[in-house]
């Protein structure tokens, strides 16, 4: 087994405020978190590529890449395996077309921290974005084409949309590449990559508790439902979205000024607007599960909202006092839901190991 010549890790993300509104170019408040995707790249000879993904239980895959970046496999693959590798293969094709031929490599991918250890459910922590940023950074280093943080965000944004079918705001890409907590505005278009990343300091008196609702939800289907509502009832959509955008803007400003009281009120108002958006679009954004977690957190003195598209997955509770935070952790742990030990990760993508190979 080769020692890695490059090992790159990137954090996942947690959206604190601004879901859905960010797609209308309002700022989202997002933090990188202490769950990482790790990509190791080692040299292989004869232009052979090999992918290992231990936590996904895939067979060891070997293939070559042609000049267009298309993969040619040594042995036939099942449709299931091909689907599981589709994202990585799309990334390799993208890098080839943008930067030329990639030397043969063994690529080892570890995204285990983004999955529930017992159930195998995937957390909504931006695993595909963290993989995009890690793999892109590692490949560029491997090709001796170092990419700085700002360019990494922009290039990864394009690569991620290429692999995902032009979906997504880039919020998770920005968090993975940059690290820390920030206000993020998505670019106006692919032609004008002017997305804004404004870093903040975490307010000293703001406590965050992350809670797992017990099951995953489909971001794609929820966003599609909301988009249908926008197209079919634009006046109603605009009314709700205008308020969500105002709250996103005001919440980001309150956070930046460490006005925790204002931020907590805005979080609750935003959650109520998400509920209204869900009702009008027939989308279970603030589901019964999230309503129950909100009730539990509220009884302990905090406030709560889903992080991401909603339905299930992960939510964030906020409060201003450490004793209240402890009480929230206690009452949630006594319920059917799980407290997750997610914290802000100050550092974005980093090369954590490098070895020159003759």
N, C-alpha and C positions, 0 to 999 in steps of 0.2 A: 504493500500500500504506500502511495506517495505521501510524503509530508507536504502540507499545503504551501504553495509559493505565495498565495494571497488568501487571507481570511478577512472577510468584511462582515460587519454586523450593523443592523439598522433597527431602531426601535419601532414599535407599533404606535398607534394613536388612540386618543379618546377625545371625542367631540364633547365639549362642555356646554356650548350654546351655539345656535345658528343653523341647525339642521333644516333642510329644505330651503330656507332663506338664502343660504350660501349659493344655491343654484341660480338665484336671481341677482347675484353679485353683491349681496350684503356680506359683512364680515362674519366669519365663524370663529368662535373661540375654541382652540384645539390645543391639546398637549401631547407631546411624545410621552410614552409610558415605558416602564421597565419590563417589557417583553420584547425579545429580539429575534429577528430572522438572521441566521448565520449562513453565509455562503463561502465555501472553500474551493479554490481553483488550483489545480496542479497540472503540470504539463504531461501530455501523452504524445506519442509519436505516430507517424504515418497518418496524420490528419484525423485521427480517431477521436470521437467524443464519447464520454461516459457520464451518465447522470445517476447519482445516488440520492435517495430521499428516504432515509431510515424511518421517519415517523409516519410516512404514508404507505409503508409496506409494498412499495413497488419493486418489481424485479430490476436487476441491474441492466440498464439499457445502453447499448453501444450503437453508434451511427456516425456517418460523415455528413458534412455540410457542403452543398454545391455553391457555386459563385453567387447565387441569389439568396443563399441562406436557408434553403430548403433541406430538411433532414432526410437521409437515406439510411434505413435501418438494416443492421446485419441479419436480424431474424424478424419474422412477422410479429406484430404487436396486436394485442386485443384492442377492441374499440374502447374499453374502459381505461386501459393504460394510456392509450393515445389521447383520450380526453383529459386525463390527469396531467399529462405532460404538455398539453396544448399551450399553456401560458408560458412555460419556460422556452419551448420551441419558438413561439412567437417573438420572445425577447431576443433569442439568438439570431433569428431572421432579421429583426429590426437593427441590431448592432452590426451585422454583416453588411446590410444595405447602406448603413450610414457611415461605416468606418472601414470596410474592407474585410478581407478574409481573417477569420479568427484561427490562431494555431490550435491544433488538437489539444483537448483538455479533459481532465476528470473534474466534474462539477458535483460537489456535495452540498446538499441543501437541507437545512434543519429549520423547520417552522413549528416544532413541537409545542413551544410556549403559547401558540395561538389556538390550541385545541384543549378541550377539557380532558384531563387525564383518565377519568373513569368512563364517561359516556362517549368521548370522541367528538362531541359537538364542537363546531368551529366558533370561536368568539369573534365578535365584530370589532376587532382591534386593528384592522388594516393590514392583514397578513400579505395580501397580494401587492400592496404598495411597498411594504417593507422588503418583500422579495424583489420587487422591481428595482428599488434603489440599491439594495445589496448586490444583486446580480449585475446590474449595469456598472456600478462602481468597480466591482471585482474584475469584470471583463475589460474595462478601460485600463485599469492598472496592469492587467495581464498583457494587454496589447501595448503597454508603455505609452498610454495616452491619458495621463492624469487629468481628472476633471475636478474643478473646484466646486464648492458647495452651491453657489448660485446656479452655475451651469448644470450641476447634477440635478437640482430640482427641475429645471426647465426640460432637460433631456429626458428625465424619468417621467415627467408629466406626459410628454409626447409618446414615450415607449409604452406607458401604462394604458393610454387611450388606444394605441395601436393594438394592444393585446386584449383589451376589454371591450372593443367595439365602440369606441368614442363616447363612453359613458364616464361620469365622475367629475367632481369639481377640482380634484387635485389637493384637497385638504389633507388627506392622509399622506400623500407624497411629500408635501411641504413639511409635515411633522417628522416624518422618517428621515428626511434629508437634513433638516435644520436642528431638530431637538428643542427642548424647552417648551414653554407655553407661549402662544402667539395668537394674534388676530390674523386671519387669512381671508383674502379676497381672490376669487378665481379669475383667471385671465379672461379678457373680452372674447378672444377667439384663438384658434391655432395659429392664425397669421400674426396675432398680436399677443405674445406671451408676456403680458404685463401684470401677472398675478402679484399681489402684495403680501408680504410676510412681515409683520410688525411684532417683534419680540417683546414680552412683558416679564416683569417679576411677579412671582406668586404672592398675593396679599398675605401678610404674616398671620392675620386672624381668620383666614378662610380655611376650613377643613373640608376635605373631600373623602367620601367613602364610596367605593365602587361595589356594585351589587349585581350578581348573576341571576337572571330571571329563571334560568333552568332549561332554556331551549333557544335555538337560533331562529332568526327571521330572515326573509329574503328582501334585501335592500332593493334589488332590481325591480321586483314586482310592486313594492310599495311606491317607489319613485314613478313607475309607469302609471299606477293608479292616479297619483297626484297630477301627473302630466295630462292624463285624460280629463280629469276634472278641470284643469286649467283651460284646455281646448274647448270643452263643452259648455262651461259656465264661467267665462272669463271675468265677469263683473264680481261674482262671489269670490272667485279665486283671488282677484286683485285686492279685494277688501281685507281678506284674511292675511294675505302675503304682505301687504303694506304694513300691517301691525307687527308681523313677525320680523320684518326687515328693520323696523324702528327699534324693536326690542333687542335684536342682534347688535345693532349699532350702539345703543345705549348700554347694553350689558358689557360689551367690549371696553367701552370708555370707563364704566364703573370699575371693572376689573383692573384696568391700567392705572386708575387713580387710587386703588385699594379702598374703594368705597364699598365695603362688604355688605352693609345693610341694603344699599340700593341694588347690588348684584343679586342678593338672595331674593328680593322682591321680583326682580326681572326674570329670574329663573322660573319662579312659580307662574308668572304671567305668560311666559313663553310656553310652558307646559300646557296651560289652558288653551292657548292658540293652537298648539299641536293637536289637542283633543278636538277642537272645532274643525281643523283641517281634515282630520281623520273621519269625523262624522260626515262632512260634506262630500268627501271623495270616496266614501265607503271603504276606507282603509283603516285597519286596526292599529293605528299608531300608538295611542294611549290605550292599550289593551286592558282587560280585566286584571291581568297579572301586574302590569305597571300601576294600575290604580290601587291594587292591594299593597304594593311596595310603598307607594306614596303615602297611603294611610298609616302604615307601620312607621315610616320615617317621620311623618308629621306628628305622630303621637309621642315621639321621642324629642321633638323640638327642632327638627330640621326640615328641609325641603328637598324635592327629588324630581328628576325628569329622566326619560330615556336618553341614552347616548347613541346617536346614529338614527337610523330610519324608524326605530320603534318596533312595536309588536312583541318582541321578547328580547333576548340577548342581554346586554349590559345597560344598567342605569347608573346615574351618579346622584348621590345625596350630598348636600352641602349644609354646613352650619358654621357658626361663628365662635363656638366655645369647645374646648377640648373635652370637657366633661359630657357635653351633648354628643360629640362624636363617639365617645366611648359607649354612651347609652344606645346610640343608633346601631353600632356594631353588635351590641349585646342583643337588642330586640330582633335584629335581622337574623343573627345566628340561632335564635330560638324559633325562628319561623322555618318555612320550607325553602327559603332562599339562601344564597351563599354570599358572604362578604369576600371580595377579592382584594388581594394586597397589591393594588395598582397604584403607582406613584409617578410623579413627573420624572422624566428622564432628561437631564439637562443636555446631554450630548446626542447629536444626530448620528449620521452614518460615519463609521470610523474603520480604518484598516487596523485590525488588532494583532495581526501577525504577518510578517513578510520574510521570505527567505530567498536569497538569490541562488538560482540553480545554474550550474555551469552548462 
